[in-house]
Amino acid sequence: MTGWHLLLGGLALTGVAAAVYLLDRLGLWLEDRGWLYYRRKKPGSSPLSMWVAMQQFMEPGFKHVREVGQDHRQDEGESGQRLLSGLLACLEATPVNAEQVRLYLAAAQKAGWDCEQFYAEAVRAHLSARPERAPHMPSLEDVMPD
């Protein structure tokens, strides 16, 4: 081997080392920007999660049906709480405004609830906290929506 061969071999090794170092720096730079998982950050899920995307591609309606159903149940619970708190506030007034109570019962009926049971439960809850208000409570016939 001549000196030129040794010099070219040394330069090739130095070039390969420099290229590996630069590729490492590039990987770290990409990782810092969130474009790549490399050394410092690890992915939050396993490689099997790719099959979830495949299932969503094959069955797109499943996710949408589940999400809409969950939203609907959450909305029902929130609207029920609003109706109940509004009805309890109406029952707190002196004198009780029968027309307002009728509006809350009509909204409950429109939501598909049994408004008689809803009114009875609201009156029971109100009277359990304030039994002296019993004479001020309107009867169901007076507040029943048409």
Secondary structure per residue as TSV (DSSP state, phi and psi in degrees):
chain	resnum	aa	ss	phi	psi
A	1	M	-	360.0	138.2
A	2	T	-	-95.0	174.2
A	3	G	H	-65.3	-31.4
A	4	W	H	-66.2	-38.1
A	5	H	H	-63.9	-43.0
A	6	L	H	-65.6	-41.2
A	7	L	H	-64.6	-45.2
A	8	L	H	-64.8	-38.5
A	9	G	H	-64.3	-42.4
A	10	G	H	-64.7	-41.2
A	11	L	H	-65.3	-38.8
A	12	A	H	-63.8	-44.1
A	13	L	H	-63.5	-41.0
A	14	T	H	-64.6	-41.3
A	15	G	H	-63.5	-42.2
A	16	V	H	-64.5	-42.7
A	17	A	H	-63.2	-42.9
A	18	A	H	-64.3	-41.3
A	19	A	H	-64.4	-42.3
A	20	V	H	-63.0	-43.0
A	21	Y	H	-62.8	-44.9
A	22	L	H	-66.2	-37.4
A	23	L	H	-66.0	-37.1
A	24	D	H	-62.6	-46.3
A	25	R	H	-62.9	-39.0
A	26	L	H	-62.9	-43.4
A	27	G	H	-61.4	-42.4
A	28	L	H	-65.7	-38.3
A	29	W	H	-64.2	-44.6
A	30	L	H	-63.8	-36.9
A	31	E	H	-67.1	-38.9
A	32	D	H	-62.3	-30.2
A	33	R	T	-89.1	-0.1
A	34	G	T	80.0	16.1
A	35	W	S	-92.9	-10.0
A	36	L	-	-156.6	141.1
A	37	Y	-	-92.8	123.3
A	38	Y	-	-130.2	-84.4
A	39	R	S	-115.8	-44.6
A	40	R	S	-83.2	-43.9
A	41	K	-	-101.0	138.2
A	42	K	-	-111.3	148.3
A	43	P	-	-64.7	148.8
A	44	G	S	-81.2	-7.2
A	45	S	S	-135.7	174.4
A	46	S	-	-91.9	167.7
A	47	P	G	-63.7	-17.6
A	48	L	G	-69.7	-15.4
A	49	S	G	-66.4	-15.2
A	50	M	H	-64.2	-25.6
A	51	W	H	-72.1	-23.7
A	52	V	H	-64.0	-44.8
A	53	A	H	-62.6	-37.7
A	54	M	H	-64.4	-41.9
A	55	Q	H	-66.1	-39.9
A	56	Q	H	-64.0	-32.4
A	57	F	H	-69.9	-41.7
A	58	M	H	-75.5	-35.8
A	59	E	-	-127.1	73.8
A	60	P	H	-69.5	-28.1
A	61	G	H	-71.3	-24.7
A	62	F	H	-60.2	-48.5
A	63	K	H	-64.4	-41.8
A	64	H	H	-65.8	-40.3
A	65	V	H	-63.4	-43.3
A	66	R	H	-64.6	-43.0
A	67	E	H	-66.6	-42.7
A	68	V	H	-64.2	-41.9
A	69	G	H	-61.9	-41.4
A	70	Q	H	-66.4	-41.3
A	71	D	H	-63.0	-40.6
A	72	H	H	-63.6	-43.7
A	73	R	H	-64.7	-38.5
A	74	Q	H	-66.9	-42.2
A	75	D	H	-63.6	-39.7
A	76	E	H	-60.6	-44.2
A	77	G	H	-63.8	-42.5
A	78	E	H	-67.1	-42.8
A	79	S	H	-67.8	-35.3
A	80	G	H	-63.8	-40.7
A	81	Q	H	-65.1	-40.5
A	82	R	H	-65.3	-43.7
A	83	L	H	-63.4	-43.9
A	84	L	H	-64.7	-44.4
A	85	S	H	-66.6	-37.6
A	86	G	H	-65.0	-42.6
A	87	L	H	-65.2	-41.3
A	88	L	H	-64.3	-36.6
A	89	A	H	-65.9	-37.9
A	90	C	H	-64.7	-40.0
A	91	L	H	-70.0	-20.2
A	92	E	H	-75.9	-26.1
A	93	A	S	-68.0	151.4
A	94	T	S	-124.2	117.6
A	95	P	S	-76.2	160.0
A	96	V	-	-71.1	128.5
A	97	N	-	-82.4	104.6
A	98	A	H	-63.8	-32.5
A	99	E	H	-66.7	-39.5
A	100	Q	H	-65.4	-43.0
A	101	V	H	-60.9	-40.6
A	102	R	H	-62.0	-38.8
A	103	L	H	-64.6	-42.0
A	104	Y	H	-65.5	-38.9
A	105	L	H	-69.2	-35.0
A	106	A	H	-65.5	-38.2
A	107	A	H	-65.8	-39.0
A	108	A	H	-65.5	-40.8
A	109	Q	H	-65.5	-39.1
A	110	K	H	-65.4	-31.9
A	111	A	T	-77.0	-4.4
A	112	G	T	92.8	17.6
A	113	W	-	-93.9	161.0
A	114	D	-	-81.0	104.0
A	115	C	H	-69.4	-27.9
A	116	E	H	-63.3	-47.3
A	117	Q	H	-66.6	-39.1
A	118	F	H	-61.2	-44.5
A	119	Y	H	-66.9	-41.7
A	120	A	H	-63.3	-41.7
A	121	E	H	-66.6	-38.9
A	122	A	H	-65.8	-43.5
A	123	V	H	-64.5	-42.5
A	124	R	H	-61.9	-42.4
A	125	A	H	-66.0	-40.1
A	126	H	H	-67.6	-43.6
A	127	L	H	-73.9	-22.9
A	128	S	H	-67.6	-30.7
A	129	A	H	-87.1	-32.9
A	130	R	-	-137.0	77.9
A	131	P	G	-64.5	-22.8
A	132	E	G	-68.9	-11.7
A	133	R	G	-86.8	1.6
A	134	A	G	-54.9	-41.5
A	135	P	G	-66.2	-20.3
A	136	H	G	-87.7	-8.9
A	137	M	-	-76.8	126.6
A	138	P	-	-72.8	152.6
A	139	S	-	-73.5	163.3
A	140	L	H	-62.7	-36.1
A	141	E	H	-63.6	-32.9
A	142	D	H	-73.2	-27.4
A	143	V	H	-112.9	-0.8
A	144	M	-	-66.2	129.2
A	145	P	-	-69.0	156.0
A	146	D	-	-71.9	360.0
